Amino acid sequence: EFERICTILFDQSAIVLKTGKEGLVRSRLARHVRRLGLGSYTEYLEAVDADASGRERSDMIDSLTTNKTSFYREGAHFEYLQETVLPQLFAARERVRIWSAGCSSGEEPYTLAMLLHEVVRDPAQRGARILATDLSSKVLAMAREAAYPEAAISELPWSGAQRYFTRVNGDAQRTLRVRDDVRSLVRFARLNLMETWPMEQGFQVIMCRNV
């Protein structure tokens, strides 16, 4: 069963699961087995193969992928963009196009959008846009919500970084939502990097970190 799951995962995403990860796979897929009322992982794999819509296979891949991210993660990359790359592009009157190729739950592309606001007064008017893609539909849904716990923004280095967020009223968890003019710079889409890339335009910056 484990070997079959590893094969499906590799064929779909080129992710390699090594021997010793059986427990992780079991724990992450158990809820799908229960949801479908099945008695074994063999029956679950049969159900995945039988689902013509591909939804079960997609849900399985979602559950097996790990999505680790944070705002301003690995700050040296963002410092270089802010101090060197973006000023040069805007000075050349470039229409800045950035691709966050493994965007997870949105912290990276929203950090990039805030960075654009730090570099120029109105990045949308200057034609700046960010494409954010990920293999996982689950994390893309979270990214589109753009809601994060207040503690998550602590790594942002800019003075008054909270100005890029609005507080969610009546929320005891102290949740913040990314401001609309920041969110509008980002377009989210599901993309498996192993498949055909549909983009017709080029990008001056591609973030493909930890993929």
N, C-alpha and C positions, 0 to 999 in steps of 0.2 A: 504493500500500500504506500509506504513511504517513497519507494523508488518511483512509483507511478506519479505521485504528487510532485516529486522533484523534476520529473520529465516534463510534466505539464507546465510547471513554473518556468523552467528553462526555455521551453519552446515559445512561451508567451512573452517572456521578459528578459531572457538571458541572465536571470538571477540564479546563482548556484547555491543550493543547500547541501551542506556536507553531512556525512554521517555524524550522529551526535545531536542533531536538531530534531529528532523524532518527538521529543517532549514538547518542544515549541510548536511544532506542526499540530500535534494532537490538541493542545490547549486552544490554539487559534481557530481550528476548524470544528471543534466540538459543538459550538452553538449552531452551526449550520446542520450538523447531523441531527441534533435535537429538534431544530426548527422543522426539518423535513420528516421527522418521525421515523428515522431510519435506525437500524440496529448495528451497523458497522460502517467502517470507512470504505470498505469495498462497495457497499450499497450506495454510499455517498458519491463515489467516483462514477458509478454507473449512472446516477442521477445527473451529475455534471455533464457526462457525455451525451445523455439523452435530451438535454435542454437545448432545443434548436435556437432559442433566442440568444444563447450565450451569456445570459444573466448570471447563472450559477457559477460558470467559469470565471466571470469577471469578479464576482463577490469573493470567490476563493483566492484569486490573485490579490485583491484588496487586503484580505485578512492576513496574507503571508508577507506582505511588503512592510518594511519598517520605515516610518516617516519621522525623522528627527530634525527639528529646525528651531529657530528662535529669531527674534528681531536682532539685526545688526550682528549676526553670527560671523565670527572670524572677521573682525572689524578692519583689518589691514586692507582687505579687498575693497571695502566701501570707502575707506580713506583715499585710496588710489583713484577710484572713480571720481570722488568729489573734488579732489585737489588737482588732478591731471587730465583724466579722460573727458569727463563731461564739459568742463570749461572749454577745452579745445573744440569739441563738437559743436557746442553752441556758438562759439566765436566764429566758426566756419559756416554758421547758419544752417547746420545740418538738421534734418528732421530725425531726431534721435529715436532709434528703435532698439529696444532691449528685449531679450528673450530669457526668461527664467525657466530653464528646461526641466527642472525637477522641483516644482514650487511647493510641494507638500501643502500644509494648511495655510499658506499665504504670507507668512512672516517675511520671507525674502522679497517677493515682488512689492509688498507694501513698504518695506524698508527702502527699496529702490525708488518708489514713487515719492516718498518723503525726501529722499536725497535729491531728486529733481527739484523739489520745492526749495531746498536749501541752496541750490546752485543758481536758479533763475526765478524771477518773480511769478511768472505764470507759465509753467511748462506745457500745459494743454494748448495755449495760444501759440507756443513755439513749435507745436507739432510733435511733442514727445509722447511716445506710447510704449507700453510694456505688455508683452504676451507672456502669460504664465501657464505652463502645461504640467500635467502629471499623469501618471499611469492610473492612479487611484481615484475613482469617482467619489469615494467617501471623504477624502481630505479636500477635494475640490469643492464639495458642498460646504465644508467648514470654512474654506478660504473665501467663498462668495459671501458668507455671513459676515465676515470681517469683524467678529466679536472676540475679544481676548480679555483674560483677567488682568486687572490693573498691574499686578506684579510683573507681567510679561514685558512691559515696556521699559523696565529698569535699565536695560543695556543700551538704550538709545542715547547717544552722546550729546545731542544738541540741546542747548538751553531752551527750556520750555517745550520739550518734545511732546508733552501732553496736548499741546494745541492741535496736533494732528488727529485727535480723537474726540469723540463726544461720549458722555457717560450715558449708559442705558438706565433710564428711569425705573425706579422701583425694583432694582436688582440687588439683592442682598450679597451677591458674590462680587460686587464692585467691578462689573464688566464694562469695558470700554469698546466702542465701535469706531473703526477707521472713518475719518471724515469723508464726506461724499466727494469733495474735489480731489482727494487723494485716491479714492477708490476708482474714480472715473478714468484714471490713467491706465488701469490694469484690465486686461481681458483674459479670462480664464477659459481653458479648453482642455479636454482629455486627449492625451497623446501618448501612445506607446512608442518609445524611441526606436524600437525594433521594426516598426512598420514605416510606411511611406510618410514623409513629412509633407503636409499640404501647403506650407507657406510659400508664397510667391515672391515676397520681398526679402531682402537681406537684412541683417542686423549688424550694428556696430559693436554691440556688447552681447555676449552670450554667457549666462551664468549656468554652469553645469557642475555644481559642486556636490560632492558626496553621492553621486549617482552611480 
